[in-house]
Amino acid sequence: MTSRIFHKSGVREARSVIKDLPASSEMTSRIFHKSGVREARSVIKDLPASSGMTSRIFHKSGVREARSVIKDLPASSEMTSRIFHKSGVREARSVIKDLPASSEMTSRIFHKSGVREARSVIKDLPASSEMTSRIFHKSGVREARSVIKVAAVLTVYLTGGR
């Protein structure tokens, strides 16, 4: 019955009860799936970041509503990868700076967003890396002036990584 009530009313009417629900329950999952993160801020902060449910919530709501949680997620997790893939780098500035530059996930983020949002990170990338080559190939030289002065980068860019 409680499940039915929540399913109909969403989280708005159930604030006093939802805080006591086990985060892993199917019912809670359904509530969050319907209402998004907006109404569940007080509960979502306690959810295990690796849970399938949290992944679903973030996939729907993006990063905007999850700033207080995303900062604690392991950067290499598949869930974080999905969040960044959807939202780009704009909402993840506080997290992306700690990502390993050589990771496939970082590569995907840069591939989507270009260099504009990644200035603070790109300066630390190894100039000869395949990822750097891809970034420059997509964004051109304009956004990479502070890095491209390195001869190796220029070579990688001009040859297209070949």
C-alpha positions in Angstrom: 0.0 0.0 0.0 2.8 2.4 0.9 4.3 1.5 -2.4 1.1 2.5 -4.2 0.9 5.8 -2.3 4.4 6.8 -3.3 3.9 5.6 -6.9 0.9 7.9 -7.2 2.1 10.9 -5.2 5.8 10.9 -6.0 8.2 12.1 -3.4 6.6 15.5 -2.7 3.9 14.1 -0.4 6.2 11.5 1.2 9.1 13.5 2.6 8.5 12.5 6.2 8.4 8.8 5.3 10.9 8.4 2.4 13.9 9.3 4.6 13.4 6.0 6.5 13.2 3.8 3.4 16.0 1.5 2.6 17.9 3.1 -0.3 18.3 -0.2 -2.1 14.6 -1.1 -2.2 12.8 -1.4 -5.5 10.1 1.0 -4.2 12.6 3.8 -3.5 14.1 3.2 -6.9 10.7 3.7 -8.5 10.0 6.9 -6.5 13.3 8.4 -7.6 12.9 7.2 -11.2 9.6 9.2 -11.3 10.5 12.3 -9.4 14.1 12.7 -10.3 16.6 14.0 -7.8 15.0 17.4 -7.0 12.7 16.0 -4.3 15.2 13.5 -2.9 18.2 15.6 -2.0 18.0 14.7 1.7 18.0 11.0 0.8 20.2 10.7 -2.2 23.3 12.0 -0.4 23.3 8.7 1.7 22.9 6.3 -1.3 25.9 4.2 -2.2 27.4 5.7 -5.3 27.9 2.4 -7.0 24.3 1.3 -6.7 22.3 0.7 -9.9 19.6 3.0 -8.5 21.9 5.9 -8.1 23.1 5.3 -11.6 19.6 5.5 -12.9 18.9 8.7 -11.0 22.0 10.5 -12.3 21.3 9.2 -15.8 17.9 10.9 -15.8 18.7 14.1 -13.9 22.2 14.8 -15.1 24.8 16.3 -12.8 23.0 19.5 -12.0 21.1 18.1 -9.1 23.9 15.8 -7.9 26.7 18.2 -7.3 27.0 17.3 -3.6 27.2 13.6 -4.4 29.2 13.4 -7.6 32.3 14.9 -5.9 32.6 11.7 -3.9 32.2 9.2 -6.8 35.2 7.2 -8.0 36.3 8.9 -11.2 36.9 5.6 -12.9 33.4 4.2 -12.3 31.1 3.4 -15.2 28.4 5.5 -13.6 30.6 8.6 -13.5 31.5 8.0 -17.1 27.9 8.0 -18.1 27.2 11.2 -16.2 30.0 13.0 -17.9 29.1 11.6 -21.2 25.6 13.2 -20.9 26.5 16.5 -19.2 29.8 17.3 -20.7 32.5 18.9 -18.7 30.7 22.1 -17.7 29.1 20.6 -14.6 32.1 18.4 -13.6 34.9 21.0 -13.3 35.5 20.1 -9.6 35.8 16.4 -10.5 37.6 16.4 -13.8 40.7 18.0 -12.5 41.4 14.8 -10.5 40.9 12.3 -13.4 43.9 10.5 -14.8 44.5 12.2 -18.1 45.2 8.8 -19.9 41.9 7.2 -18.9 39.4 6.3 -21.6 36.7 8.2 -19.7 38.6 11.5 -19.8 39.3 10.9 -23.5 35.5 10.6 -24.1 34.8 13.8 -22.1 37.3 15.8 -24.1 36.2 14.3 -27.3 32.7 15.6 -26.7 33.4 19.0 -25.1 36.6 20.0 -26.9 39.3 21.9 -25.1 37.3 24.9 -24.0 36.1 23.4 -20.8 39.3 21.5 -20.1 42.0 24.2 -20.0 43.0 23.5 -16.4 43.5 19.8 -17.2 44.9 19.8 -20.8 48.0 21.6 -19.7 49.1 18.6 -17.7 48.5 16.0 -20.5 51.5 14.3 -22.1 51.9 16.0 -25.4 52.5 12.7 -27.3 49.4 10.9 -26.0 46.8 9.6 -28.4 44.2 11.5 -26.4 45.9 14.8 -26.8 46.1 14.2 -30.5 42.4 13.6 -30.7 41.6 16.7 -28.7 43.7 18.9 -30.9 42.4 17.2 -34.0 38.8 18.2 -33.1 39.3 21.6 -31.5 42.0 23.0 -33.7 44.9 25.0 -32.4 43.0 28.1 -31.2 42.2 26.7 -27.7 45.5 24.9 -27.2 48.0 27.8 -27.7 49.5 27.4 -24.2 50.2 23.7 -24.9 50.9 23.5 -28.6 54.1 25.4 -28.2 55.6 22.0 -27.3 57.1 20.6 -30.5 55.8 17.1 -29.8 52.3 18.3 -29.6 52.6 20.2 -32.9 53.9 17.1 -34.6 51.1 15.0 -33.3 48.5 17.6 -34.3 49.9 18.1 -37.8 50.2 14.4 -38.5 46.7 13.7 -37.1 48.2 11.1 -34.8 49.7 9.0 -37.5 
